Amino acid sequence: MSTKIPNGFRLAEGTDLAAFTDRVRSVIDPLRDQEDVKLLAIETAKFVTPPGWPETRSCPAPPTPSTPNGLTRSPR
């Protein structure tokens, strides 16, 4: 099995892996959090309609009124 990694990078010899990981996380975590907030806002906006705008989302129809015994009322 080859240990070559095409187009890969190697850490310099003697690099403290734990320190390197902490340094990378300090840069990556805020970026990931920012992207998570953007995705959450986009997905949440799909369920919110601003006041005065037409209803555009697809919602299930409201339940049909029924009598206390659970039977649906017939129109008169």
All heavy atoms as a GROMACS GRO file, in nm:
protein
  582
    1MET      N    1   0.084  -0.117   0.000
    1MET     CA    2   0.000   0.000   0.000
    1MET      C    3   0.089   0.125   0.000
    1MET      O    4   0.181   0.135   0.078
    1MET     CB    5  -0.091  -0.001   0.122
    1MET     CG    6  -0.175   0.122   0.127
    1MET     SD    7  -0.241   0.152   0.282
    1MET     CE    8  -0.387   0.114   0.318
    2SER      N    9   0.059   0.217  -0.086
    2SER     CA   10   0.139   0.337  -0.099
    2SER      C   11   0.102   0.439   0.009
    2SER      O   12  -0.014   0.450   0.049
    2SER     CB   13   0.116   0.399  -0.237
    2SER     OG   14   0.182   0.522  -0.246
    3THR      N   15   0.201   0.510   0.055
    3THR     CA   16   0.176   0.616   0.153
    3THR      C   17   0.172   0.753   0.086
    3THR      O   18   0.163   0.854   0.155
    3THR     CB   19   0.285   0.616   0.262
    3THR    OG1   20   0.412   0.633   0.199
    3THR    CG2   21   0.282   0.487   0.341
    4LYS      N   22   0.180   0.755  -0.047
    4LYS     CA   23   0.177   0.882  -0.119
    4LYS      C   24   0.036   0.939  -0.120
    4LYS      O   25  -0.061   0.867  -0.140
    4LYS     CB   26   0.227   0.864  -0.261
    4LYS     CG   27   0.373   0.832  -0.270
    4LYS     CD   28   0.418   0.825  -0.414
    4LYS     CE   29   0.567   0.794  -0.420
    4LYS     NZ   30   0.615   0.788  -0.558
    5ILE      N   31   0.026   1.067  -0.099
    5ILE     CA   32  -0.102   1.137  -0.105
    5ILE      C   33  -0.091   1.238  -0.218
    5ILE      O   34  -0.020   1.338  -0.204
    5ILE     CB   35  -0.135   1.209   0.027
    5ILE    CG1   36  -0.138   1.110   0.143
    5ILE    CG2   37  -0.268   1.284   0.017
    5ILE    CD1   38  -0.150   1.174   0.278
    6PRO      N   39  -0.156   1.212  -0.332
    6PRO     CA   40  -0.144   1.305  -0.444
    6PRO      C   41  -0.201   1.442  -0.407
    6PRO      O   42  -0.308   1.451  -0.348
    6PRO     CB   43  -0.224   1.239  -0.555
    6PRO     CG   44  -0.308   1.135  -0.490
    6PRO     CD   45  -0.245   1.102  -0.359
    7ASN      N   46  -0.127   1.545  -0.440
    7ASN     CA   47  -0.167   1.683  -0.412
    7ASN      C   48  -0.190   1.709  -0.264
    7ASN      O   49  -0.265   1.798  -0.226
    7ASN     CB   50  -0.293   1.721  -0.491
    7ASN     CG   51  -0.273   1.705  -0.639
    7ASN    OD1   52  -0.167   1.735  -0.692
    7ASN    ND2   53  -0.375   1.655  -0.708
    8GLY      N   54  -0.129   1.629  -0.180
    8GLY     CA   55  -0.146   1.646  -0.036
    8GLY      C   56  -0.030   1.724   0.024
    8GLY      O   57   0.071   1.750  -0.040
    9PHE      N   58  -0.046   1.762   0.149
    9PHE     CA   59   0.057   1.836   0.220
    9PHE      C   60   0.097   1.757   0.343
    9PHE      O   61   0.016   1.688   0.403
    9PHE     CB   62   0.007   1.975   0.262
    9PHE     CG   63  -0.025   2.064   0.145
    9PHE    CD1   64  -0.154   2.068   0.094
    9PHE    CD2   65   0.074   2.141   0.086
    9PHE    CE1   66  -0.184   2.150  -0.014
    9PHE    CE2   67   0.045   2.222  -0.022
    9PHE     CZ   68  -0.084   2.227  -0.072
   10ARG      N   69   0.221   1.769   0.381
   10ARG     CA   70   0.270   1.703   0.501
   10ARG      C   71   0.309   1.810   0.602
   10ARG      O   72   0.355   1.917   0.565
   10ARG     CB   73   0.391   1.617   0.470
   10ARG     CG   74   0.358   1.502   0.380
   10ARG     CD   75   0.485   1.426   0.348
   10ARG     NE   76   0.457   1.328   0.245
   10ARG     CZ   77   0.473   1.198   0.262
   10ARG    NH1   78   0.521   1.151   0.375
   10ARG    NH2   79   0.445   1.115   0.165
   11LEU      N   80   0.289   1.778   0.729
   11LEU     CA   81   0.332   1.869   0.834
   11LEU      C   82   0.483   1.861   0.848
   11LEU      O   83   0.543   1.755   0.826
   11LEU     CB   84   0.266   1.833   0.966
   11LEU     CG   85   0.113   1.845   0.971
   11LEU    CD1   86   0.061   1.794   1.104
   11LEU    CD2   87   0.072   1.989   0.949
   12ALA      N   88   0.541   1.972   0.884
   12ALA     CA   89   0.685   1.973   0.905
   12ALA      C   90   0.720   1.878   1.019
   12ALA      O   91   0.643   1.860   1.114
   12ALA     CB   92   0.732   2.114   0.938
   13GLU      N   93   0.834   1.814   1.009
   13GLU     CA   94   0.875   1.721   1.111
   13GLU      C   95   0.888   1.794   1.244
   13GLU      O   96   0.937   1.907   1.253
   13GLU     CB   97   1.011   1.660   1.072
   13GLU     CG   98   1.043   1.537   1.152
   13GLU     CD   99   1.156   1.457   1.093
   13GLU    OE1  100   1.162   1.448   0.968
   13GLU    OE2  101   1.236   1.406   1.172
   14GLY      N  102   0.836   1.732   1.349
   14GLY     CA  103   0.841   1.790   1.482
   14GLY      C  104   0.721   1.878   1.515
   14GLY      O  105   0.714   1.935   1.623
   15THR      N  106   0.625   1.889   1.423
   15THR     CA  107   0.506   1.971   1.448
   15THR      C  108   0.421   1.904   1.557
   15THR      O  109   0.396   1.784   1.552
   15THR     CB  110   0.421   1.985   1.321
   15THR    OG1  111   0.501   2.046   1.220
   15THR    CG2  112   0.296   2.067   1.345
   16ASP      N  113   0.380   1.982   1.654
   16ASP     CA  114   0.292   1.932   1.759
   16ASP      C  115   0.151   1.925   1.702
   16ASP      O  116   0.089   2.028   1.672
   16ASP     CB  117   0.297   2.026   1.880
   16ASP     CG  118   0.207   1.981   1.993
   16ASP    OD1  119   0.158   1.866   1.991
   16ASP    OD2  120   0.185   2.063   2.084
   17LEU      N  121   0.100   1.804   1.684
   17LEU     CA  122  -0.030   1.785   1.619
   17LEU      C  123  -0.144   1.848   1.698
   17LEU      O  124  -0.234   1.908   1.641
   17LEU     CB  125  -0.057   1.635   1.597
   17LEU     CG  126  -0.178   1.600   1.514
   17LEU    CD1  127  -0.172   1.666   1.376
   17LEU    CD2  128  -0.190   1.450   1.500
   18ALA      N  129  -0.140   1.839   1.830
   18ALA     CA  130  -0.246   1.898   1.913
   18ALA      C  131  -0.247   2.050   1.898
   18ALA      O  132  -0.354   2.111   1.884
   18ALA     CB  133  -0.227   1.859   2.059
   19ALA      N  134  -0.130   2.112   1.899
   19ALA     CA  135  -0.122   2.258   1.883
   19ALA      C  136  -0.168   2.299   1.744
   19ALA      O  137  -0.237   2.400   1.728
   19ALA     CB  138   0.020   2.306   1.909
   20PHE      N  139  -0.129   2.221   1.643
   20PHE     CA  140  -0.169   2.251   1.506
   20PHE      C  141  -0.322   2.242   1.493
   20PHE      O  142  -0.386   2.328   1.434
   20PHE     CB  143  -0.102   2.153   1.409
   20PHE     CG  144  -0.146   2.169   1.268
   20PHE    CD1  145  -0.100   2.275   1.190
   20PHE    CD2  146  -0.232   2.077   1.209
   20PHE    CE1  147  -0.141   2.289   1.058
   20PHE    CE2  148  -0.273   2.091   1.079
   20PHE     CZ  149  -0.227   2.197   1.002
   21THR      N  150  -0.379   2.137   1.551
   21THR     CA  151  -0.525   2.119   1.546
   21THR      C  152  -0.597   2.234   1.615
   21THR      O  153  -0.695   2.287   1.562
   21THR     CB  154  -0.564   1.985   1.614
   21THR    OG1  155  -0.495   1.878   1.549
   21THR    CG2  156  -0.713   1.961   1.607
   22ASP      N  157  -0.548   2.275   1.731
   22ASP     CA  158  -0.609   2.389   1.802
   22ASP      C  159  -0.602   2.517   1.718
   22ASP      O  160  -0.698   2.595   1.714
   22ASP     CB  161  -0.542   2.412   1.937
   22ASP     CG  162  -0.572   2.302   2.037
   22ASP    OD1  163  -0.674   2.231   2.016
   22ASP    OD2  164  -0.495   2.287   2.134
   23ARG      N  165  -0.490   2.537   1.652
   23ARG     CA  166  -0.473   2.659   1.571
   23ARG      C  167  -0.568   2.657   1.451
   23ARG      O  168  -0.631   2.759   1.420
   23ARG     CB  169  -0.329   2.668   1.524
   23ARG     CG  170  -0.298   2.793   1.451
   23ARG     CD  171  -0.151   2.805   1.423
   23ARG     NE  172  -0.124   2.926   1.348
   23ARG     CZ  173  -0.011   2.955   1.291
   23ARG    NH1  174   0.090   2.871   1.301
   23ARG    NH2  175   0.006   3.065   1.225
   24VAL      N  176  -0.579   2.542   1.386
   24VAL     CA  177  -0.669   2.532   1.270
   24VAL      C  178  -0.814   2.552   1.315
   24VAL      O  179  -0.891   2.623   1.251
   24VAL     CB  180  -0.650   2.397   1.198
   24VAL    CG1  181  -0.759   2.373   1.095
   24VAL    CG2  182  -0.513   2.390   1.132
   25ARG      N  183  -0.851   2.490   1.426
   25ARG     CA  184  -0.989   2.505   1.475
   25ARG      C  185  -1.022   2.648   1.511
   25ARG      O  186  -1.134   2.693   1.492
   25ARG     CB  187  -1.012   2.415   1.596
   25ARG     CG  188  -1.034   2.274   1.557
   25ARG     CD  189  -1.080   2.194   1.674
   25ARG     NE  190  -1.102   2.058   1.628
   25ARG     CZ  191  -1.185   1.976   1.684
   25ARG    NH1  192  -1.252   2.013   1.789
   25ARG    NH2  193  -1.200   1.856   1.636
   26SER      N  194  -0.926   2.722   1.564
   26SER     CA  195  -0.952   2.861   1.600
   26SER      C  196  -0.986   2.945   1.478
   26SER      O  197  -1.055   3.046   1.488
   26SER     CB  198  -0.833   2.920   1.676
   26SER     OG  199  -0.722   2.937   1.589
   27VAL      N  200  -0.939   2.902   1.362
   27VAL     CA  201  -0.970   2.973   1.237
   27VAL      C  202  -1.097   2.917   1.172
   27VAL      O  203  -1.183   2.992   1.126
   27VAL     CB  204  -0.852   2.961   1.138
   27VAL    CG1  205  -0.887   3.018   1.002
   27VAL    CG2  206  -0.728   3.028   1.195
   28ILE      N  207  -1.111   2.787   1.172
   28ILE     CA  208  -1.222   2.721   1.101
   28ILE      C  209  -1.355   2.732   1.175
   28ILE      O  210  -1.459   2.753   1.113
   28ILE     CB  211  -1.188   2.571   1.077
   28ILE    CG1  212  -1.065   2.558   0.989
   28ILE    CG2  213  -1.307   2.496   1.019
   28ILE    CD1  214  -1.086   2.592   0.845
   29ASP      N  215  -1.356   2.716   1.307
   29ASP     CA  216  -1.482   2.715   1.383
   29ASP      C  217  -1.568   2.839   1.362
   29ASP      O  218  -1.689   2.826   1.338
   29ASP     CB  219  -1.456   2.691   1.531
   29ASP     CG  220  -1.424   2.545   1.562
   29ASP    OD1  221  -1.440   2.460   1.472
   29ASP    OD2  222  -1.382   2.517   1.676
   30PRO      N  223  -1.514   2.961   1.370
   30PRO     CA  224  -1.600   3.078   1.346
   30PRO      C  225  -1.658   3.080   1.204
   30PRO      O  226  -1.773   3.120   1.184
   30PRO     CB  227  -1.508   3.197   1.368
   30PRO     CG  228  -1.397   3.146   1.453
   30PRO     CD  229  -1.381   3.002   1.416
   31LEU      N  230  -1.580   3.035   1.107
   31LEU     CA  231  -1.631   3.031   0.969
   31LEU      C  232  -1.745   2.930   0.956
   31LEU      O  233  -1.846   2.957   0.893
   31LEU     CB  234  -1.518   2.996   0.872
   31LEU     CG  235  -1.403   3.096   0.864
   31LEU    CD1  236  -1.291   3.040   0.779
   31LEU    CD2  237  -1.452   3.229   0.813
   32ARG      N  238  -1.727   2.813   1.016
   32ARG     CA  239  -1.831   2.710   1.013
   32ARG      C  240  -1.957   2.759   1.083
   32ARG      O  241  -2.069   2.740   1.034
   32ARG     CB  242  -1.781   2.582   1.078
   32ARG     CG  243  -1.881   2.468   1.062
   32ARG     CD  244  -1.854   2.353   1.154
   32ARG     NE  245  -1.863   2.399   1.291
   32ARG     CZ  246  -1.784   2.359   1.388
   32ARG    NH1  247  -1.688   2.274   1.364
   32ARG    NH2  248  -1.800   2.405   1.510
   33ASP      N  249  -1.940   2.824   1.199
   33ASP     CA  250  -2.055   2.876   1.272
   33ASP      C  251  -2.131   2.980   1.190
   33ASP      O  252  -2.254   2.981   1.188
   33ASP     CB  253  -2.012   2.938   1.405
   33ASP     CG  254  -1.957   2.834   1.503
   33ASP    OD1  255  -1.981   2.714   1.480
   33ASP    OD2  256  -1.891   2.874   1.600
   34GLN      N  257  -2.057   3.066   1.120
   34GLN     CA  258  -2.119   3.168   1.036
   34GLN      C  259  -2.199   3.104   0.922
   34GLN      O  260  -2.311   3.146   0.893
   34GLN     CB  261  -2.012   3.261   0.980
   34GLN     CG  262  -2.066   3.380   0.907
   34GLN     CD  263  -1.954   3.472   0.860
   34GLN    OE1  264  -1.842   3.428   0.836
   34GLN    NE2  265  -1.985   3.599   0.848
   35GLU      N  266  -2.145   3.000   0.861
   35GLU     CA  267  -2.216   2.931   0.754
   35GLU      C  268  -2.339   2.858   0.809
   35GLU      O  269  -2.442   2.850   0.743
   35GLU     CB  270  -2.123   2.834   0.681
   35GLU     CG  271  -2.016   2.904   0.599
   35GLU     CD  272  -2.073   3.000   0.497
   35GLU    OE1  273  -2.163   2.962   0.421
   35GLU    OE2  274  -2.028   3.116   0.494
   36ASP      N  275  -2.328   2.803   0.931
   36ASP     CA  276  -2.443   2.738   0.993
   36ASP      C  277  -2.557   2.838   1.016
   36ASP      O  278  -2.674   2.807   0.994
   36ASP     CB  279  -2.405   2.674   1.127
   36ASP     CG  280  -2.323   2.547   1.110
   36ASP    OD1  281  -2.316   2.494   0.997
   36ASP    OD2  282  -2.264   2.501   1.210
   37VAL      N  283  -2.523   2.959   1.058
   37VAL     CA  284  -2.625   3.062   1.081
   37VAL      C  285  -2.692   3.101   0.950
   37VAL      O  286  -2.814   3.116   0.944
   37VAL     CB  287  -2.561   3.186   1.150
   37VAL    CG1  288  -2.656   3.304   1.148
   37VAL    CG2  289  -2.521   3.152   1.291
   38LYS      N  290  -2.613   3.113   0.843
   38LYS     CA  291  -2.672   3.145   0.712
   38LYS      C  292  -2.769   3.037   0.667
   38LYS      O  293  -2.880   3.067   0.622
   38LYS     CB  294  -2.561   3.160   0.606
   38LYS     CG  295  -2.480   3.285   0.618
   38LYS     CD  296  -2.373   3.287   0.509
   38LYS     CE  297  -2.276   3.400   0.527
   38LYS     NZ  298  -2.167   3.393   0.427
   39LEU      N  299  -2.729   2.910   0.682
   39LEU     CA  300  -2.815   2.800   0.641
   39LEU      C  301  -2.943   2.797   0.725
   39LEU      O  302  -3.052   2.778   0.673
   39LEU     CB  303  -2.741   2.668   0.653
   39LEU     CG  304  -2.818   2.542   0.614
   39LEU    CD1  305  -2.862   2.550   0.468
   39LEU    CD2  306  -2.734   2.419   0.638
   40LEU      N  307  -2.930   2.820   0.855
   40LEU     CA  308  -3.047   2.822   0.943
   40LEU      C  309  -3.142   2.934   0.903
   40LEU      O  310  -3.265   2.914   0.898
   40LEU     CB  311  -3.002   2.840   1.088
   40LEU     CG  312  -3.112   2.844   1.192
   40LEU    CD1  313  -3.188   2.714   1.195
   40LEU    CD2  314  -3.053   2.874   1.329
   41ALA      N  315  -3.089   3.051   0.870
   41ALA     CA  316  -3.174   3.164   0.828
   41ALA      C  317  -3.246   3.132   0.697
   41ALA      O  318  -3.365   3.161   0.682
   41ALA     CB  319  -3.089   3.289   0.812
   42ILE      N  320  -3.177   3.071   0.603
   42ILE     CA  321  -3.238   3.037   0.474
   42ILE      C  322  -3.350   2.936   0.495
   42ILE      O  323  -3.460   2.950   0.441
   42ILE     CB  324  -3.132   2.983   0.377
   42ILE    CG1  325  -3.038   3.096   0.333
   42ILE    CG2  326  -3.196   2.915   0.257
   42ILE    CD1  327  -2.913   3.048   0.261
   43GLU      N  328  -3.324   2.833   0.573
   43GLU     CA  329  -3.426   2.729   0.596
   43GLU      C  330  -3.544   2.783   0.676
   43GLU      O  331  -3.658   2.748   0.651
   43GLU     CB  332  -3.364   2.608   0.665
   43GLU     CG  333  -3.264   2.534   0.579
   43GLU     CD  334  -3.323   2.483   0.449
   43GLU    OE1  335  -3.435   2.427   0.450
   43GLU    OE2  336  -3.258   2.497   0.344
   44THR      N  337  -3.519   2.869   0.775
   44THR     CA  338  -3.626   2.926   0.855
   44THR      C  339  -3.713   3.019   0.772
   44THR      O  340  -3.835   3.022   0.788
   44THR     CB  341  -3.568   3.002   0.975
   44THR    OG1  342  -3.487   2.912   1.051
   44THR    CG2  343  -3.676   3.059   1.063
   45ALA      N  344  -3.652   3.093   0.681
   45ALA     CA  345  -3.727   3.188   0.598
   45ALA      C  346  -3.830   3.117   0.511
   45ALA      O  347  -3.928   3.177   0.470
   45ALA     CB  348  -3.631   3.269   0.511
   46LYS      N  349  -3.810   2.990   0.483
   46LYS     CA  350  -3.906   2.915   0.403
   46LYS      C  351  -4.039   2.897   0.475
   46LYS      O  352  -4.140   2.869   0.414
   46LYS     CB  353  -3.849   2.778   0.367
   46LYS     CG  354  -3.730   2.786   0.273
   46LYS     CD  355  -3.673   2.648   0.247
   46LYS     CE  356  -3.551   2.656   0.159
   46LYS     NZ  357  -3.489   2.524   0.138
   47PHE      N  358  -4.038   2.912   0.608
   47PHE     CA  359  -4.159   2.890   0.688
   47PHE      C  360  -4.221   3.017   0.740
   47PHE      O  361  -4.319   3.013   0.814
   47PHE     CB  362  -4.127   2.796   0.805
   47PHE     CG  363  -4.084   2.661   0.761
   47PHE    CD1  364  -3.950   2.628   0.755
   47PHE    CD2  365  -4.176   2.566   0.721
   47PHE    CE1  366  -3.908   2.503   0.713
   47PHE    CE2  367  -4.136   2.441   0.678
   47PHE     CZ  368  -4.002   2.410   0.674
   48VAL      N  369  -4.166   3.132   0.704
   48VAL     CA  370  -4.216   3.260   0.755
   48VAL      C  371  -4.263   3.345   0.639
   48VAL      O  372  -4.193   3.358   0.538
   48VAL     CB  373  -4.103   3.334   0.831
   48VAL    CG1  374  -4.150   3.469   0.878
   48VAL    CG2  375  -4.053   3.250   0.947
   49THR      N  376  -4.382   3.401   0.650
   49THR     CA  377  -4.433   3.492   0.549
   49THR      C  378  -4.444   3.630   0.612
   49THR      O  379  -4.510   3.647   0.714
   49THR     CB  380  -4.573   3.447   0.501
   49THR    OG1  381  -4.563   3.314   0.452
   49THR    CG2  382  -4.625   3.537   0.392
   50PRO      N  383  -4.379   3.731   0.554
   50PRO     CA  384  -4.388   3.866   0.610
   50PRO      C  385  -4.532   3.917   0.607
   50PRO      O  386  -4.610   3.880   0.518
   50PRO     CB  387  -4.300   3.950   0.518
   50PRO     CG  388  -4.211   3.852   0.450
   50PRO     CD  389  -4.288   3.725   0.441
   51PRO      N  390  -4.572   4.001   0.704
   51PRO     CA  391  -4.707   4.056   0.705
   51PRO      C  392  -4.737   4.130   0.575
   51PRO      O  393  -4.653   4.203   0.523
   51PRO     CB  394  -4.705   4.153   0.823
   51PRO     CG  395  -4.589   4.113   0.906
   51PRO     CD  396  -4.490   4.049   0.814
   52GLY      N  397  -4.855   4.108   0.521
   52GLY     CA  398  -4.897   4.176   0.399
   52GLY      C  399  -4.859   4.103   0.272
   52GLY      O  400  -4.900   4.140   0.164
   53TRP      N  401  -4.778   3.998   0.282
   53TRP     CA  402  -4.740   3.920   0.164
   53TRP      C  403  -4.838   3.807   0.145
   53TRP      O  404  -4.895   3.754   0.240
   53TRP     CB  405  -4.600   3.863   0.182
   53TRP     CG  406  -4.491   3.964   0.165
   53TRP    CD1  407  -4.495   4.096   0.199
   53TRP    CD2  408  -4.362   3.941   0.110
   53TRP    NE1  409  -4.376   4.156   0.171
   53TRP    CE2  410  -4.293   4.063   0.116
   53TRP    CE3  411  -4.299   3.830   0.059
   53TRP    CZ2  412  -4.163   4.076   0.070
   53TRP    CZ3  413  -4.170   3.844   0.015
   53TRP    CH2  414  -4.103   3.966   0.019
   54PRO      N  415  -4.859   3.764   0.022
   54PRO     CA  416  -4.950   3.651   0.000
   54PRO      C  417  -4.890   3.522   0.057
   54PRO      O  418  -4.769   3.507   0.064
   54PRO     CB  419  -4.962   3.643  -0.152
   54PRO     CG  420  -4.842   3.713  -0.204
   54PRO     CD  421  -4.804   3.816  -0.102
   55GLU      N  422  -4.977   3.436   0.097
   55GLU     CA  423  -4.934   3.307   0.152
   55GLU      C  424  -4.876   3.224   0.038
   55GLU      O  425  -4.943   3.197  -0.062
   55GLU     CB  426  -5.055   3.235   0.213
   55GLU     CG  427  -5.021   3.111   0.287
   55GLU     CD  428  -4.944   3.136   0.415
   55GLU    OE1  429  -4.968   3.237   0.483
   55GLU    OE2  430  -4.858   3.054   0.446
   56THR      N  431  -4.750   3.184   0.049
   56THR     CA  432  -4.685   3.109  -0.059
   56THR      C  433  -4.643   2.969  -0.020
   56THR      O  434  -4.613   2.888  -0.104
   56THR     CB  435  -4.560   3.184  -0.109
   56THR    OG1  436  -4.472   3.203   0.002
   56THR    CG2  437  -4.597   3.317  -0.171
   57ARG      N  438  -4.640   2.941   0.109
   57ARG     CA  439  -4.595   2.808   0.150
   57ARG      C  440  -4.710   2.708   0.137
   57ARG      O  441  -4.828   2.745   0.140
   57ARG     CB  442  -4.541   2.810   0.291
   57ARG     CG  443  -4.644   2.851   0.392
   57ARG     CD  444  -4.589   2.849   0.531
   57ARG     NE  445  -4.700   2.883   0.619
   57ARG     CZ  446  -4.694   2.964   0.719
   57ARG    NH1  447  -4.582   3.021   0.748
   57ARG    NH2  448  -4.798   2.991   0.792
   58SER      N  449  -4.678   2.585   0.123
   58SER     CA  450  -4.782   2.482   0.114
   58SER      C  451  -4.803   2.422   0.252
   58SER      O  452  -4.712   2.367   0.312
   58SER     CB  453  -4.741   2.374   0.015
   58SER     OG  454  -4.619   2.316   0.054
   59CYS      N  455  -4.923   2.439   0.304
   59CYS     CA  456  -4.959   2.388   0.436
   59CYS      C  457  -5.073   2.289   0.420
   59CYS      O  458  -5.153   2.300   0.327
   59CYS     CB  459  -5.005   2.501   0.527
   59CYS     SG  460  -4.878   2.620   0.564
   60PRO      N  461  -5.083   2.195   0.511
   60PRO     CA  462  -5.196   2.104   0.503
   60PRO      C  463  -5.327   2.178   0.531
   60PRO      O  464  -5.328   2.279   0.601
   60PRO     CB  465  -5.168   2.001   0.612
   60PRO     CG  466  -5.068   2.065   0.702
   60PRO     CD  467  -4.994   2.166   0.619
   61ALA      N  468  -5.435   2.129   0.473
   61ALA     CA  469  -5.566   2.191   0.492
   61ALA      C  470  -5.607   2.176   0.638
   61ALA      O  471  -5.571   2.078   0.704
   61ALA     CB  472  -5.668   2.124   0.402
   62PRO      N  473  -5.681   2.274   0.692
   62PRO     CA  474  -5.726   2.262   0.830
   62PRO      C  475  -5.822   2.144   0.844
   62PRO      O  476  -5.889   2.105   0.748
   62PRO     CB  477  -5.796   2.394   0.857
   62PRO     CG  478  -5.826   2.452   0.724
   62PRO     CD  479  -5.726   2.396   0.629
   63PRO      N  480  -5.828   2.086   0.963
   63PRO     CA  481  -5.917   1.971   0.980
   63PRO      C  482  -6.063   2.010   0.964
   63PRO      O  483  -6.102   2.123   0.992
   63PRO     CB  484  -5.888   1.925   1.123
   63PRO     CG  485  -5.828   2.043   1.191
   63PRO     CD  486  -5.759   2.123   1.084
   64THR      N  487  -6.143   1.917   0.918
   64THR     CA  488  -6.286   1.938   0.900
   64THR      C  489  -6.353   1.933   1.036
   64THR      O  490  -6.323   1.844   1.116
   64THR     CB  491  -6.345   1.827   0.810
   64THR    OG1  492  -6.270   1.823   0.691
   64THR    CG2  493  -6.491   1.852   0.779
   65PRO      N  494  -6.441   2.028   1.066
   65PRO     CA  495  -6.511   2.024   1.195
   65PRO      C  496  -6.590   1.894   1.209
   65PRO      O  497  -6.647   1.845   1.112
   65PRO     CB  498  -6.604   2.144   1.191
   65PRO     CG  499  -6.564   2.225   1.074
   65PRO     CD  500  -6.483   2.139   0.984
   66SER      N  501  -6.590   1.840   1.327
   66SER     CA  502  -6.664   1.716   1.348
   66SER      C  503  -6.749   1.727   1.473
   66SER      O  504  -6.732   1.816   1.555
   66SER     CB  505  -6.568   1.598   1.361
   66SER     OG  506  -6.482   1.616   1.470
   67THR      N  507  -6.840   1.635   1.487
   67THR     CA  508  -6.928   1.631   1.604
   67THR      C  509  -6.853   1.567   1.719
   67THR      O  510  -6.748   1.506   1.699
   67THR     CB  511  -7.055   1.550   1.570
   67THR    OG1  512  -7.014   1.419   1.533
   67THR    CG2  513  -7.134   1.614   1.459
   68PRO      N  514  -6.908   1.574   1.841
   68PRO     CA  515  -6.839   1.515   1.957
   68PRO      C  516  -6.810   1.366   1.942
   68PRO      O  517  -6.714   1.316   1.997
   68PRO     CB  518  -6.934   1.541   2.074
   68PRO     CG  519  -7.015   1.659   2.031
   68PRO     CD  520  -7.025   1.650   1.883
   69ASN      N  521  -6.891   1.295   1.865
   69ASN     CA  522  -6.866   1.150   1.849
   69ASN      C  523  -6.765   1.120   1.736
   69ASN      O  524  -6.741   1.006   1.704
   69ASN     CB  525  -6.996   1.075   1.825
   69ASN     CG  526  -7.067   1.119   1.698
   69ASN    OD1  527  -7.014   1.197   1.621
   69ASN    ND2  528  -7.186   1.068   1.677
   70GLY      N  529  -6.709   1.224   1.675
   70GLY     CA  530  -6.607   1.206   1.575
   70GLY      C  531  -6.656   1.198   1.432
   70GLY      O  532  -6.578   1.185   1.340
   71LEU      N  533  -6.789   1.203   1.414
   71LEU     CA  534  -6.845   1.196   1.279
   71LEU      C  535  -6.842   1.334   1.215
   71LEU      O  536  -6.865   1.435   1.280
   71LEU     CB  537  -6.987   1.145   1.282
   71LEU     CG  538  -7.004   1.002   1.341
   71LEU    CD1  539  -7.152   0.968   1.352
   71LEU    CD2  540  -6.930   0.902   1.255
   72THR      N  541  -6.814   1.339   1.088
   72THR     CA  542  -6.810   1.466   1.016
   72THR      C  543  -6.951   1.514   0.992
   72THR      O  544  -7.040   1.436   0.956
   72THR     CB  545  -6.737   1.448   0.881
   72THR    OG1  546  -6.608   1.395   0.909
   72THR    CG2  547  -6.724   1.578   0.808
   73ARG      N  548  -6.974   1.642   1.010
   73ARG     CA  549  -7.106   1.700   0.987
   73ARG      C  550  -7.133   1.709   0.837
   73ARG      O  551  -7.044   1.741   0.759
   73ARG     CB  552  -7.116   1.839   1.046
   73ARG     CG  553  -7.106   1.841   1.197
   73ARG     CD  554  -7.122   1.979   1.246
   73ARG     NE  555  -7.107   1.979   1.391
   73ARG     CZ  556  -7.104   2.086   1.464
   73ARG    NH1  557  -7.113   2.204   1.410
   73ARG    NH2  558  -7.091   2.078   1.596
   74SER      N  559  -7.253   1.682   0.800
   74SER     CA  560  -7.290   1.694   0.659
   74SER      C  561  -7.347   1.834   0.637
   74SER      O  562  -7.416   1.888   0.723
   74SER     CB  563  -7.392   1.590   0.620
   74SER     OG  564  -7.508   1.601   0.698
   75PRO      N  565  -7.316   1.895   0.522
   75PRO     CA  566  -7.372   2.029   0.495
   75PRO      C  567  -7.522   2.024   0.480
   75PRO      O  568  -7.577   1.928   0.429
   75PRO     CB  569  -7.303   2.071   0.366
   75PRO     CG  570  -7.251   1.946   0.305
   75PRO     CD  571  -7.235   1.845   0.413
   76ARG      N  572  -7.593   2.127   0.523
   76ARG     CA  573  -7.740   2.132   0.511
   76ARG      C  574  -7.780   2.215   0.395
   76ARG      O  575  -7.730   2.306   0.353
   76ARG     CB  576  -7.799   2.189   0.638
   76ARG     CG  577  -7.775   2.094   0.752
   76ARG     CD  578  -7.845   2.149   0.874
   76ARG     NE  579  -7.808   2.065   0.985
   76ARG     CZ  580  -7.893   2.023   1.073
   76ARG    NH1  581  -8.018   2.056   1.068
   76ARG    NH2  582  -7.855   1.948   1.171
   0.00000   0.00000   0.00000
